[in-house]
Amino acid sequence: MASTDLDTRTPAPYTWRQRLGRWDVKASPYIYIAPFFLIFGIFGLFPIAYTAVISLMDWDTIRNSGDFVGLGNFEFVLNDRKFWVSMRNTFSIFALSAIPQLIIATFIAAMLDHHLKARTFWRMGVLLPYVVMPVAVALIFAQLFADEYGLFNSWLGMVGIDAIQWHKDPFASHWAIATMVNFRWTGYNALILLAAMQAVPRELYEASAIDGAGRLRRFFSITLPQIRPTAIFVIITATIGGLQIFDEPRLFDTAGNGGADQQWLTITMYMYNTGWGELNFGRASAIAWLLFLLIVVIGLVNFWITRRLVSSDSAGGK
């Protein structure tokens, strides 16, 4: 009978301290992450949704309202020559900056991964250009690439090469702007790749060295495959940053309009000029959403490539 009484005994109610502890365990994780989602909702999600609404209107900045025009703004932008010129310039600058940037960053990361003297100094040194304000970088390089008195044209003149019209020739202007981007971002990407290289098990290098593999063979057969996910991340972030480039082309000359013939007009500059130059925020919002959709497509392509690479690695491991 005693055991039966114990089994049917009603459990004692929780004290307020026990209830507070149970509530803390269940609710505290949500409270800790809530500020991020709150800030993102106010400064990230709401502007995106608000921009989508404005893109469908002929927005009046004085009345702070607009008339609904549907997809008219998108139709105008897609039929505007400046949009396609800005697309061409953006992808051209991206190709001239991202490809050399990632190759040089990988090389620098591989060098820093070796047992160098004063390794901390060199690792901090490659990050210094990233610390410099992009406005300062653009102003300095704009003077170096000046058409008449720039330092680079002076060097070319010393070896008998005609001066390059950096602000008139489209390809030359793209190359100059890409140089600014590479100067600022190469070291940053190198440190990310370096972190991935340091995570590679050293036993793999030791085993390959015993088998007689040289440094170059170890780099292509071990290092690059092991850092592939990080490399994909760097490629995608560099692509997104390249599509959003603004400071360097904006400050490449004193006018800041992308050149007399839109030689280096980018998508973000075209959006800025449409919104704040022409005060047509409906079309500017449409450009912003086209750029957003382009970035989303690239993100989906990145996801597809990553899945394929992971699947191929798994199949190869089996």
C-alpha positions, 0 to 999 in steps of 0.5 A: 500500500505504501508504494501505491500511495507514492505512485499516486501522490500528486507532484509538488507544484513548481516554485517561482524560481523553478518556473523562472528557470524553465522559462529562461531555458526555453525563451532565452535563446530567442531573446538573444537572437531577437535584436538581430532580427529586429534590426534586420527587419527595420533596416533590411527587410522593410526597405526592401519591401518599401522599395518594391512598392515604390518601383511600381509607382511614379513616385513624387518626392514632394507629395511623398506619394505616387501613382501606380504604374505597374511594371512601367518603370521596369519596362523603361529601365530595360529599354534604356541604353544606359542600363545595358551600358552600365551592365556591360561596364559593371561586368567588365570591371568585375572581370578585370578585378575579381579574376586577378584579385582571387589569383593573387590573393590565393598566391599571397595566402599560400606564401603566408601559410609557410613558416615566415619570419615575422608572420604576424607583421606580414599578415597585418600588412596585407590587410592595411589597404582594406583599412584605408577608406575607399574614398581615399583610395579612389582619390589617390588612384584617380590622380595616379591615373590622370590623363595628362599628369598622372604618375603611370603615364609619366612612367610610360613616357620614360620608356617611350610608350604613348600616354594612355587616356584613362578617362576616355578609353572604356577599357583603360578606365575599367582597368584603372578602376579594377586596380583600385578594387584589387588594391583594397580587397586582395589582402582581405581575401588572402586572409580568408583563404589563409584561414582555410589553408591553416585548417588543412591537416598537416598530415596530408602534406607530410604524407605527400612529401614522403611520397615525393610530391613537390610544393607545386603538386601539393598545392594543386592536389591538396591545398586547392581541393581542401579550401574549395568551399572557402574559395567558392564563398570568396568568389561569390562575395567578390561577385556580389561586391563587384556588382555593387561597386560604387565608390571607385567609379564615382570618384574616378573623376570630378564629375562623378557621372561615369564619364562623358560617354558612360565609359565607366558607368556602373549599375549602382551609379546609374541607380544613384543618378536616376534617383538623386540626379533625376529625382525619379525614385520609382525608376531607381527602385526598379533598378535596385530590384533588378540588381537584387534579382541579379544577385539572387540568381548568382547566389542560386548558381553558387548554391547549385555549384556548391551542391555539385562540388560536394556531391562529386567529392562525396562520390569520389570518396566512396 
